[in-house]
Amino acid sequence: MATVFPFFSTAACATDDKKSAIDQQNRHDQIERVTIKADKPTTLPTEIPTTIEGINAKTLATTINAIDAEDALKYLPSLLVRKRYVGDYNHAVLATRASGTGNSARSMVFADGILLSNLLGNGASFTPRWGLVTPEEIQRVDVLYGPFSAAYSGNSVGAVVDYVTRMPEKFEAHAKLVGFSENFQEAGTDHRYSGKQLSASLGNKQGAFSWWANINRLDSNGHPIAFVNKLLSTGVPGTAGTPVTGAIPGKNPQGLDWWLIAATGQYHTIQDHAKIKLAYEITPMLRASYTFGVWRNTMNSTADTYLRDAAGNPVYSGDVNIAGKKYTLSPVDITNTKNQPIDISNSKNQLEHVTHGLNVKSNTKGEWDWELAASLYDYQRDIARAPTVAIPVANTGGAGRITDGSGTAWNTLALKGIWRPNSQHMAEFGYQREAYKLRTLVSDTTDWMNAAATKRFSAFQGNSELNSFYIQDAWRINTDWKSIFGGRFEQWSAHDGALSNATSTVPFAKRDESYFSPKAALAYRANDELSLKASLGRAIRMPTVSELYQGTISTQTIINNDPNLKPEKSWTSEWSAEHSLDNGKGLLRVTYFHEDTIDALYSQTNTLVTPTITNIQNVDKIRTNGLEIAYQASDVGILGLDLASSITYANSKIVKNDKFLKSVGKWQPRVPEWRANLVASYRHSDQLSTTLGVRYSGRQYGSLDNSDINEFTYTGVSRFIVADLRVRYKIDKQWSTAIGVDNLNNKKYWAFHPYTQRSVVAELKFDY
């Protein structure tokens, strides 16, 4: 059974790659335990008190057109990554059962024990740092659903994603070349955007020492992600302004008429990734490993106006006349002497982020084992440049601003222990520390493209720290029953927060709070085919630095800020039944889940005060009830046909929100009522395979009051059904090739920004 499923859960594993990670002692252990080898750095606890799904390297290579690391999650139950284009480095947020793509802080992503989740904030611009993993490195990905393990903080309330990358058993060499192209048509844009990727890896094991190195370059031209617009209602009737043509009529998410006048955010991004992993077996039962990774990104964003004057020249700024009404494109003065915000603009980014990971772990399999793990993610360079002058002046330089995030970082430390007094009992415990530092300095510059920063325009900073102690006790009551009980005590601190304008700096007050989160799970083996599980857990998701330290300065006072912002407090439960089918060739899982979240953190308008205030606030209560059904089978009907499918129903509603009563009874933003995936993979022979994947998401809303009734438009959040195709051919033992089409049906769909339209992907791969 354990070798047949392309996707796996606690009741089944994927292929030979995963065999080493699953305790294969008997059918009972397959259902209840995932045992992690000491030579595979991972965050997973030994005992898994919740639903776990995943994918391994062989299945990833066969079934998915994977260019970015997040592509590995594409078909897993209830998951969605808001990836807008290949190489989307700053908005690819992970959504889970009861958390939408605006809730980045409600999931955790690790790679070889290094925290990749950007928990400095919550939202689209705080995406996990996917670029520190390439698909060629991945040995497997495990996903834990819900906050049921005491080994994770409250940010695990949605899911924990754990990437384990390769470590060789002998000499290995790999190389892959990928090309991709998308024909994008939207509003006034009709253009082909293409790119390429080259990846190479080497590794070896020599006695007690092993090493692995990977380099990767991605050169991607993404489609435009934003569209400058003007509501018809804002136009002034008359003949004032330069008469222009080319504006595209449409309706905004609220159903109001608007003009689309330009496409912006067309990113050309070049990303370089390099990683080296070293491991040494100090003794047969003690192993140390170290990971060093570098990710660099150079991005240039361009803009394309749709407007043309009577002579056919492009128009980027000033007063324009569209269909008898005057509209103003800021700035009115093309040199922007009044320092106005820019409607049609471009930008540049230069990033260099570095990671370190250290792990020392014992594997005696005796009464005691221990582990030390530490990691650092550091923004060594993080520069964003944007003009304050209009195109075309900005295309050759001119005044602008530089946003410098250098010095931003987070680090983690974990001391873990395992106690096994007997074969029926295991306790896991430990101390963990997470520390976050956010630094943002915005400065004026005389030349936004090349010049150095001059005077400060604004600044923002803050620190937070979470110190935790946890224990989790697993007890096999008898041959059929097993329980896991645990708890997590967390002490949170937020300090050194400050907000600055050009002349003043105002500090925030320090905060310290403590919480306890209990966890419990119970598993029952009804027979050799059927197992039942129930899990319950509390999660405290603390405010991030950027949520807590918000606001603006007015007369030496910070306004539009809630200094008493509360953490999110969630009680989550799930009940699962897993049934083995067809003599172990198939698996059916049915899971009911429930979540009550008190004081959910959202940006909203407080209508209880005059004037009203819009900022990050606590929503009193959100309730989610749902059902998830997952099925997987091998050789379905005919030899060589594998299926993996899932369907999720989630009724996620705002049940109390005194500050914004219009939202009560409405759907939680970006959590669809229905979501489904299907993957059908057919092995024609040992050399040739064909895979068809289908992804579906139902109606979603982007606003708390669900006022965005028009979903298929810029800034809307839409339903979709998308099909993907992949054909892979293994030429010989070393060489393979594949061609695929993502969004085969060319669906146009949105999550504020447009997703990728039909794209062709081709790859050539060498493995030794």
TAGIVEN-V800300 format. One record per pair of residues at least 24 apart in sequence whose C-alpha atoms are under 7 Angstrom apart, sorted by the first residue. I is the first residue (numbers start at 1). J is the second residue. If there is no record, write none. Layout:
BEGIN
i={I & I}
j={J & J}
END
This chain:
BEGIN
i={1 & 1 & 4 & 4 & 5 & 5 & 5 & 6 & 6 & 7 & 7 & 7 & 8 & 8 & 8 & 9 & 9 & 9 & 9 & 10 & 10 & 14 & 14 & 17 & 38 & 38 & 40 & 41 & 41 & 41 & 42 & 42 & 42 & 42 & 43 & 43 & 45 & 49 & 49 & 49 & 49 & 49 & 50 & 50 & 50 & 50 & 51 & 51 & 52 & 52 & 52 & 52 & 53 & 53 & 53 & 54 & 54 & 54 & 55 & 55 & 55 & 56 & 56 & 56 & 57 & 57 & 57 & 62 & 63 & 63 & 63 & 64 & 65 & 65 & 65 & 66 & 67 & 68 & 68 & 69 & 69 & 69 & 69 & 70 & 75 & 77 & 77 & 78 & 78 & 84 & 84 & 84 & 85 & 85 & 85 & 86 & 86 & 87 & 90 & 90 & 90 & 91 & 91 & 91 & 92 & 93 & 93 & 93 & 96 & 96 & 97 & 98 & 98 & 98 & 98 & 99 & 99 & 100 & 100 & 100 & 101 & 105 & 106 & 106 & 106 & 106 & 107 & 107 & 107 & 107 & 107 & 107 & 108 & 108 & 108 & 108 & 108 & 109 & 109 & 109 & 110 & 110 & 110 & 111 & 111 & 111 & 112 & 112 & 112 & 114 & 114 & 119 & 120 & 120 & 120 & 120 & 120 & 121 & 121 & 121 & 121 & 122 & 131 & 132 & 132 & 132 & 137 & 137 & 138 & 138 & 138 & 138 & 139 & 139 & 139 & 140 & 140 & 147 & 147 & 147 & 148 & 148 & 148 & 148 & 149 & 150 & 150 & 150 & 150 & 150 & 150 & 150 & 151 & 154 & 154 & 154 & 155 & 157 & 167 & 167 & 168 & 168 & 168 & 168 & 169 & 169 & 170 & 170 & 171 & 171 & 171 & 172 & 172 & 172 & 172 & 173 & 173 & 173 & 173 & 173 & 174 & 174 & 174 & 174 & 174 & 174 & 175 & 175 & 175 & 175 & 175 & 175 & 176 & 176 & 176 & 176 & 176 & 177 & 177 & 177 & 178 & 178 & 178 & 179 & 179 & 179 & 180 & 180 & 180 & 180 & 181 & 181 & 181 & 182 & 182 & 182 & 182 & 183 & 183 & 183 & 184 & 184 & 187 & 188 & 188 & 193 & 193 & 193 & 194 & 194 & 195 & 195 & 195 & 196 & 208 & 208 & 209 & 209 & 209 & 210 & 210 & 210 & 211 & 211 & 211 & 212 & 212 & 212 & 213 & 213 & 213 & 214 & 214 & 214 & 215 & 215 & 215 & 216 & 216 & 216 & 217 & 217 & 217 & 218 & 218 & 218 & 219 & 219 & 219 & 220 & 220 & 220 & 221 & 221 & 221 & 222 & 222 & 222 & 223 & 224 & 224 & 224 & 224 & 225 & 225 & 225 & 225 & 225 & 226 & 226 & 226 & 226 & 227 & 227 & 227 & 227 & 227 & 228 & 228 & 228 & 228 & 228 & 228 & 229 & 229 & 229 & 229 & 230 & 230 & 230 & 231 & 231 & 231 & 232 & 232 & 232 & 235 & 235 & 235 & 236 & 236 & 236 & 237 & 237 & 237 & 238 & 238 & 238 & 239 & 239 & 239 & 240 & 240 & 241 & 241 & 241 & 241 & 242 & 242 & 242 & 243 & 243 & 243 & 243 & 244 & 244 & 244 & 244 & 244 & 244 & 244 & 245 & 245 & 245 & 245 & 246 & 246 & 246 & 247 & 247 & 252 & 252 & 253 & 253 & 253 & 253 & 253 & 253 & 253 & 254 & 254 & 254 & 254 & 255 & 255 & 261 & 261 & 261 & 262 & 262 & 262 & 262 & 263 & 263 & 263 & 264 & 264 & 264 & 264 & 265 & 265 & 265 & 266 & 266 & 266 & 267 & 267 & 267 & 267 & 268 & 268 & 268 & 269 & 269 & 269 & 269 & 270 & 270 & 270 & 271 & 271 & 271 & 272 & 272 & 285 & 285 & 285 & 286 & 286 & 286 & 287 & 287 & 287 & 288 & 288 & 288 & 289 & 289 & 289 & 290 & 290 & 290 & 291 & 291 & 291 & 292 & 292 & 292 & 293 & 293 & 293 & 294 & 294 & 294 & 295 & 295 & 295 & 296 & 296 & 296 & 297 & 297 & 297 & 298 & 298 & 298 & 299 & 299 & 299 & 300 & 300 & 300 & 301 & 301 & 301 & 302 & 302 & 303 & 303 & 303 & 316 & 316 & 316 & 317 & 331 & 334 & 334 & 335 & 335 & 335 & 336 & 336 & 336 & 339 & 341 & 342 & 342 & 345 & 345 & 346 & 347 & 347 & 348 & 348 & 348 & 349 & 349 & 349 & 350 & 350 & 350 & 351 & 351 & 351 & 352 & 352 & 352 & 352 & 353 & 353 & 353 & 353 & 354 & 354 & 354 & 367 & 367 & 367 & 368 & 368 & 368 & 369 & 369 & 369 & 370 & 370 & 370 & 371 & 371 & 371 & 372 & 372 & 372 & 373 & 373 & 373 & 374 & 374 & 374 & 375 & 375 & 375 & 376 & 376 & 376 & 377 & 377 & 377 & 378 & 378 & 378 & 379 & 379 & 379 & 379 & 380 & 380 & 381 & 382 & 385 & 385 & 386 & 387 & 397 & 397 & 397 & 398 & 398 & 398 & 399 & 399 & 399 & 399 & 400 & 400 & 400 & 400 & 400 & 401 & 401 & 401 & 401 & 401 & 402 & 402 & 402 & 402 & 402 & 403 & 403 & 403 & 403 & 404 & 404 & 404 & 405 & 405 & 405 & 406 & 407 & 408 & 408 & 408 & 409 & 409 & 409 & 410 & 410 & 410 & 411 & 411 & 424 & 424 & 425 & 425 & 425 & 426 & 426 & 426 & 427 & 427 & 427 & 428 & 428 & 428 & 429 & 429 & 429 & 430 & 430 & 430 & 431 & 431 & 431 & 432 & 432 & 432 & 433 & 433 & 433 & 434 & 434 & 434 & 435 & 435 & 435 & 436 & 436 & 436 & 437 & 437 & 437 & 438 & 438 & 456 & 457 & 457 & 458 & 458 & 458 & 459 & 459 & 459 & 460 & 460 & 460 & 461 & 461 & 461 & 462 & 462 & 462 & 462 & 462 & 463 & 463 & 463 & 463 & 463 & 464 & 464 & 464 & 464 & 465 & 465 & 465 & 466 & 466 & 466 & 466 & 467 & 467 & 480 & 480 & 481 & 481 & 481 & 482 & 482 & 482 & 483 & 483 & 483 & 484 & 484 & 484 & 485 & 485 & 485 & 486 & 486 & 486 & 487 & 487 & 487 & 488 & 488 & 488 & 489 & 489 & 489 & 490 & 490 & 490 & 491 & 497 & 506 & 529 & 529 & 530 & 530 & 530 & 531 & 531 & 531 & 532 & 532 & 532 & 533 & 533 & 533 & 534 & 534 & 534 & 535 & 535 & 535 & 536 & 536 & 536 & 537 & 537 & 537 & 538 & 538 & 538 & 539 & 539 & 539 & 540 & 540 & 540 & 540 & 541 & 541 & 541 & 542 & 542 & 543 & 547 & 560 & 560 & 565 & 565 & 566 & 566 & 567 & 568 & 568 & 568 & 568 & 568 & 569 & 569 & 569 & 570 & 570 & 570 & 570 & 571 & 571 & 571 & 572 & 585 & 585 & 586 & 586 & 586 & 587 & 587 & 587 & 588 & 588 & 588 & 589 & 589 & 589 & 590 & 590 & 590 & 591 & 591 & 591 & 592 & 592 & 592 & 593 & 593 & 593 & 594 & 594 & 594 & 595 & 595 & 595 & 596 & 596 & 596 & 597 & 597 & 597 & 598 & 605 & 606 & 606 & 607 & 607 & 608 & 619 & 620 & 620 & 621 & 621 & 621 & 621 & 622 & 622 & 622 & 623 & 623 & 623 & 623 & 624 & 624 & 624 & 624 & 625 & 625 & 625 & 626 & 626 & 640 & 640 & 640 & 641 & 641 & 641 & 642 & 642 & 642 & 643 & 643 & 643 & 644 & 644 & 644 & 645 & 645 & 645 & 646 & 646 & 646 & 647 & 647 & 647 & 648 & 648 & 648 & 649 & 649 & 649 & 650 & 662 & 663 & 663 & 666 & 666 & 667 & 668 & 669 & 669 & 669 & 669 & 669 & 670 & 670 & 670 & 671 & 672 & 672 & 672 & 672 & 673 & 673 & 674 & 687 & 687 & 687 & 688 & 688 & 688 & 689 & 689 & 689 & 690 & 690 & 690 & 691 & 691 & 691 & 692 & 692 & 692 & 693 & 693 & 693 & 694 & 694 & 694 & 695 & 695 & 695 & 696 & 696 & 696 & 697 & 712 & 712 & 713 & 714 & 714 & 715 & 715 & 715 & 716 & 716 & 716 & 717 & 717 & 717 & 718 & 718 & 718 & 720 & 722 & 734 & 734 & 734 & 735 & 735 & 735 & 736 & 736 & 736 & 737 & 737 & 737 & 738 & 738 & 738 & 739}
j={584 & 585 & 585 & 634 & 632 & 633 & 634 & 55 & 59 & 54 & 55 & 644 & 53 & 54 & 55 & 51 & 52 & 53 & 54 & 51 & 52 & 55 & 56 & 56 & 361 & 363 & 164 & 112 & 113 & 164 & 112 & 113 & 162 & 164 & 113 & 162 & 151 & 148 & 149 & 484 & 521 & 535 & 144 & 145 & 148 & 535 & 144 & 145 & 142 & 143 & 144 & 145 & 142 & 143 & 144 & 141 & 142 & 143 & 140 & 141 & 142 & 139 & 140 & 141 & 138 & 139 & 140 & 728 & 681 & 691 & 726 & 726 & 726 & 740 & 761 & 135 & 135 & 134 & 135 & 130 & 133 & 134 & 135 & 130 & 677 & 630 & 646 & 648 & 675 & 754 & 755 & 756 & 222 & 755 & 756 & 220 & 222 & 220 & 125 & 126 & 127 & 124 & 125 & 127 & 127 & 124 & 127 & 128 & 158 & 159 & 158 & 158 & 624 & 652 & 671 & 158 & 671 & 669 & 670 & 671 & 670 & 155 & 155 & 156 & 157 & 158 & 155 & 156 & 157 & 158 & 159 & 160 & 155 & 156 & 159 & 160 & 161 & 160 & 161 & 162 & 161 & 162 & 163 & 162 & 163 & 164 & 163 & 164 & 165 & 357 & 375 & 544 & 436 & 438 & 544 & 545 & 546 & 544 & 545 & 546 & 547 & 544 & 295 & 273 & 293 & 295 & 165 & 166 & 163 & 164 & 165 & 166 & 164 & 165 & 166 & 164 & 165 & 537 & 538 & 539 & 519 & 535 & 536 & 537 & 519 & 470 & 471 & 472 & 486 & 487 & 488 & 519 & 470 & 539 & 540 & 541 & 541 & 539 & 211 & 212 & 203 & 204 & 205 & 210 & 204 & 205 & 204 & 205 & 203 & 204 & 205 & 202 & 203 & 204 & 768 & 201 & 202 & 203 & 767 & 768 & 200 & 201 & 202 & 766 & 767 & 768 & 199 & 200 & 201 & 765 & 766 & 767 & 200 & 763 & 764 & 765 & 766 & 763 & 764 & 765 & 762 & 763 & 764 & 761 & 762 & 763 & 759 & 760 & 761 & 762 & 759 & 760 & 761 & 757 & 758 & 759 & 760 & 757 & 758 & 759 & 223 & 757 & 248 & 248 & 306 & 221 & 222 & 223 & 220 & 221 & 219 & 220 & 221 & 220 & 280 & 281 & 279 & 280 & 281 & 278 & 279 & 280 & 277 & 278 & 279 & 276 & 277 & 278 & 275 & 276 & 277 & 274 & 275 & 276 & 273 & 274 & 275 & 272 & 273 & 274 & 271 & 272 & 273 & 270 & 271 & 272 & 269 & 270 & 271 & 268 & 269 & 270 & 267 & 268 & 269 & 266 & 267 & 268 & 266 & 263 & 264 & 265 & 266 & 264 & 265 & 266 & 753 & 754 & 263 & 264 & 265 & 753 & 260 & 262 & 263 & 264 & 714 & 260 & 261 & 262 & 263 & 343 & 344 & 258 & 259 & 260 & 261 & 258 & 259 & 260 & 257 & 258 & 259 & 257 & 258 & 259 & 325 & 326 & 327 & 325 & 326 & 327 & 324 & 325 & 326 & 324 & 325 & 326 & 321 & 324 & 325 & 321 & 326 & 319 & 320 & 321 & 326 & 319 & 320 & 321 & 309 & 320 & 321 & 322 & 307 & 308 & 309 & 310 & 320 & 321 & 322 & 307 & 308 & 309 & 322 & 306 & 307 & 308 & 306 & 307 & 710 & 713 & 708 & 709 & 710 & 711 & 713 & 715 & 716 & 707 & 708 & 709 & 710 & 709 & 710 & 305 & 306 & 307 & 304 & 305 & 306 & 344 & 303 & 304 & 305 & 302 & 303 & 304 & 344 & 301 & 302 & 303 & 301 & 302 & 303 & 299 & 300 & 301 & 302 & 299 & 300 & 301 & 297 & 298 & 299 & 300 & 297 & 298 & 299 & 296 & 297 & 298 & 296 & 297 & 362 & 363 & 364 & 361 & 362 & 363 & 360 & 361 & 362 & 359 & 360 & 361 & 358 & 359 & 360 & 357 & 358 & 359 & 356 & 357 & 358 & 355 & 356 & 357 & 354 & 355 & 356 & 353 & 354 & 355 & 352 & 353 & 354 & 351 & 352 & 353 & 350 & 351 & 352 & 349 & 350 & 351 & 348 & 349 & 350 & 347 & 348 & 349 & 346 & 347 & 348 & 346 & 347 & 344 & 345 & 346 & 344 & 390 & 391 & 390 & 390 & 389 & 390 & 389 & 390 & 393 & 388 & 389 & 390 & 388 & 388 & 388 & 390 & 390 & 391 & 386 & 385 & 386 & 384 & 385 & 386 & 383 & 384 & 385 & 382 & 383 & 384 & 381 & 382 & 383 & 379 & 380 & 381 & 382 & 378 & 379 & 380 & 381 & 378 & 379 & 380 & 419 & 420 & 421 & 418 & 419 & 420 & 417 & 418 & 419 & 416 & 417 & 418 & 415 & 416 & 417 & 414 & 415 & 416 & 413 & 414 & 415 & 412 & 413 & 414 & 411 & 412 & 413 & 410 & 411 & 412 & 409 & 410 & 411 & 408 & 409 & 410 & 406 & 407 & 408 & 409 & 406 & 407 & 406 & 406 & 448 & 449 & 448 & 448 & 447 & 448 & 449 & 446 & 447 & 448 & 445 & 446 & 447 & 448 & 444 & 445 & 446 & 447 & 448 & 442 & 443 & 444 & 445 & 448 & 442 & 443 & 444 & 445 & 453 & 440 & 441 & 442 & 443 & 440 & 441 & 442 & 439 & 440 & 441 & 439 & 439 & 437 & 438 & 439 & 436 & 437 & 438 & 435 & 436 & 437 & 435 & 436 & 475 & 476 & 474 & 475 & 476 & 473 & 474 & 475 & 472 & 473 & 474 & 471 & 472 & 473 & 470 & 471 & 472 & 469 & 470 & 471 & 468 & 469 & 470 & 467 & 468 & 469 & 466 & 467 & 468 & 465 & 466 & 467 & 464 & 465 & 466 & 463 & 464 & 465 & 462 & 463 & 464 & 462 & 463 & 502 & 501 & 502 & 500 & 501 & 502 & 499 & 500 & 501 & 498 & 499 & 500 & 497 & 498 & 499 & 495 & 496 & 497 & 498 & 545 & 494 & 495 & 496 & 497 & 545 & 493 & 494 & 495 & 545 & 492 & 493 & 494 & 490 & 491 & 492 & 493 & 491 & 492 & 524 & 525 & 523 & 524 & 525 & 522 & 523 & 524 & 521 & 522 & 523 & 520 & 521 & 522 & 519 & 520 & 521 & 518 & 519 & 520 & 517 & 518 & 519 & 516 & 517 & 518 & 515 & 516 & 517 & 514 & 515 & 516 & 515 & 549 & 556 & 579 & 580 & 578 & 579 & 580 & 577 & 578 & 579 & 576 & 577 & 578 & 575 & 576 & 577 & 574 & 575 & 576 & 573 & 574 & 575 & 572 & 573 & 574 & 571 & 572 & 573 & 570 & 571 & 572 & 569 & 570 & 571 & 567 & 568 & 569 & 570 & 567 & 568 & 569 & 567 & 568 & 567 & 616 & 613 & 615 & 617 & 618 & 599 & 618 & 599 & 597 & 598 & 599 & 600 & 601 & 597 & 598 & 599 & 595 & 596 & 597 & 598 & 595 & 596 & 597 & 596 & 633 & 634 & 632 & 633 & 634 & 631 & 632 & 633 & 630 & 631 & 632 & 629 & 630 & 631 & 628 & 629 & 630 & 627 & 628 & 629 & 626 & 627 & 628 & 625 & 626 & 627 & 624 & 625 & 626 & 623 & 624 & 625 & 622 & 623 & 624 & 621 & 622 & 623 & 622 & 660 & 659 & 660 & 659 & 660 & 659 & 657 & 656 & 657 & 654 & 655 & 656 & 657 & 653 & 654 & 655 & 652 & 653 & 654 & 655 & 650 & 651 & 652 & 653 & 650 & 651 & 652 & 650 & 651 & 682 & 683 & 684 & 681 & 682 & 683 & 680 & 681 & 682 & 679 & 680 & 681 & 678 & 679 & 680 & 677 & 678 & 679 & 676 & 677 & 678 & 675 & 676 & 677 & 674 & 675 & 676 & 673 & 674 & 675 & 674 & 705 & 704 & 705 & 705 & 706 & 706 & 704 & 700 & 701 & 702 & 703 & 704 & 700 & 701 & 702 & 700 & 697 & 698 & 699 & 700 & 698 & 699 & 698 & 729 & 730 & 731 & 728 & 729 & 730 & 727 & 728 & 729 & 726 & 727 & 728 & 725 & 726 & 727 & 724 & 725 & 726 & 723 & 724 & 725 & 722 & 723 & 724 & 721 & 722 & 723 & 720 & 721 & 722 & 721 & 749 & 750 & 750 & 752 & 753 & 751 & 752 & 753 & 750 & 751 & 752 & 750 & 751 & 752 & 749 & 750 & 751 & 749 & 747 & 766 & 767 & 768 & 765 & 766 & 767 & 764 & 765 & 766 & 763 & 764 & 765 & 762 & 763 & 764 & 763}
END
